[in-house]
Amino acid sequence: MSTADLSLRDRAALLHPTTHLGRHAAQGPLIIERGEGIHVWDSEGRRYIEGMAGLWCAALGYGVPELAEAAAEQVRKLSYSHLFGSKSHEPAILLAEKLKELAPFSAGKVFFGHSGSDANDTQIKLIWYYNNLIGRPEKKKIIARDRAYHGVTLGAATLTGLAVNHKGFDLPLDYVRRVRCPHFYREGLPGETEEEFSTRLADELEALIVKEGADTIAAFIAEPVMGAGGVVVPPAGYFEKVQAVLERHDILLIDDEVICGFGRTGRWFGSQTLGMRPDTMSLAKALSSGYQPISAVLIPDSMYEVLEAGSKELGVFGHGYTYSGHPVCAAVALKNLELMQQRRVVEHAAAVADRFQSRLRAFADHPLVGEARGVGLIGAVELVSDKASRRGFAAALGVAAYCQARAEAHGLIVRAMGGDTIAFCPPLVVSEADIDELFDRFARALDDTAAWLATQR
C-alpha cells in the first residue's frame, strides 16, 4: 500500500497511545516499515538513526537474526503455555534463573508480566499483600516523585508523576504521596551544592514520612535515572541519603529499572551506577530488546517466604496474567541476555559512553540549550528562551516538538518531552562514528529551531 493509503487507514482505525489526537488526525503518522542495526526506514524509503531505541528498548538494535530464530524455534516447539496452577516450561525457568544470576541484589523469585506498567502494578499488589500477611494492614502508602514515570495502568499511572498521564483519567488514586523531583538544574537553590540539595531532599522525605506516619508507608519507588520525566540524573549523594531515611523507617525501595536496566547507564543495572540498594526490582524493555513484550518483578526470599506461608491462610495466590512467562517471550528474552553477555554489549556501551556524553554536553554552549545532561547512553537537552534565568518557552509554541520534527527531516528520531526537553537513547550497539553522526544531525535540527524561533519573535 502507498503511504497515503496507510495514513488514511491508520487514522480511520487506530487509537494511538501517548499522541496528540487532534494533531494526529490532521497530519497522520510517520510509518516505519523496517529496521536494521541502529537504523529504521519509513514507508517512503527514508532512513533514520533510531535515536530513541524505539521507546528506550531496542538495546541490540533491529533485525538480529538470532532473536528471530529463537522466536521461530520456540513457536515451532511450544507456541503457548502458562504458569497458572503449578504449570511451568523451560524458557520461563531458565530466564528466571538468568535474572537471579544478573540481579544486583539477593533476588529470590521472579514474576513475569508483559510491560513495565504491569510490573509496577504487580509491585504495588505484592507489597500490599505482603504487609497484610505480616500484620501491617495500615502500611500501604507508596512515595513517588514529581516527574517520575512508572507506567499508565491504574496503579502505575498513580505512581507516575506527570500531569499528562492524570488529566481526564480521574487519577491519581489516593495511596501515593509525592516528593520533589531530584533535578538540581530546576530545583536547586541559589548557592546550593549538589550534596546540599540531596540533603534537603532527604530531609523533605523524612518530614513527609513523619507527617504521614512511617507505619502507613510501605515503599518508595524510584527510577535510577528518570526517563520520560526528562532524563533526570540524581545529584551527588542523593540515593545514599534517601536510603538512610528509608532504612530508619522500615520502608522498602522499589527499583524501577524498566528504562535503565541491561546496560543503559554503562552497567547492567542503573542501581549499580547510581548507588541504589534495591529491595525489589521492576524490569522490561531491554529485557528482550523490544523483540517481545515481557516484564519481570524480582523479590527477595524474605518476601516470598511470607507469600508462601500466606497460602495456608488465603489459599491461591490470586495474581497473574494469561501471558505471564509466555514461552516465546521468555525464549527471546533469554537469547537476548545471552547475546548481550557473549558480545559484551554492556562493556561496549560503557566504552562509547564517554563519546556520547562529550558530544551531548557540548550542546550546553548552544544559545537554545539550558542544560545538557545524561549518563551512559542516555541523555537529554533542555531548551530555554533565556539561559541566564533558565526561563522556558510558552508551551503553546511547541519548541521541542518543532525540534523533533526538524531532527526527523535530517534523518534522526529523537523524543520531545515536557519542559521542552529532547531525549536521546540509541541502541547500545551504537558505534562512536554513529554517535558523531547522531549528534551532527541533531545540531542541524537545533540550528533550524533557532532560526525558526527568530521568525516567531
Secondary structure, DSSP 8 states (H G I E B T S, - for coil): --HHHHHHHHHHH---TTS-HHHHHHH----EEEEEBTEEEETT--EEEETTHHHHT-TT-B--HHHHHHHHHHHHH-S----GGG---HHHHHHHHHHHHH-SS---EEEEESSHHHHHHHHHHHHHHHHHHTT-TT--EEEEETT----SSHHHHHH---GGGTTTTT---TTEEEE----HHHH--TT--HHHHHHHHHHHHHHHHHHH-GGGEEEEEE-SSBSTTT-B---TTHHHHHHHHHHHTT-EEEEE-TTTTTTTTSSSSHHHHHT---SEEEE-GGGTTTSS--EEEEE-HHHHHHHHHHHHHH-S-----TTTT-HHHHHHHHHHHHHHHHTTHHHHHHHHHHHHHHHHHGGGGSTTEEEEEEETTEEEEEE-SBTTTTB---GGG-HHHHHHHHHHHTTEE-EEETTTEEEE---TT--HHHHHHHHHHHHHHHHHHHHHHHHH-
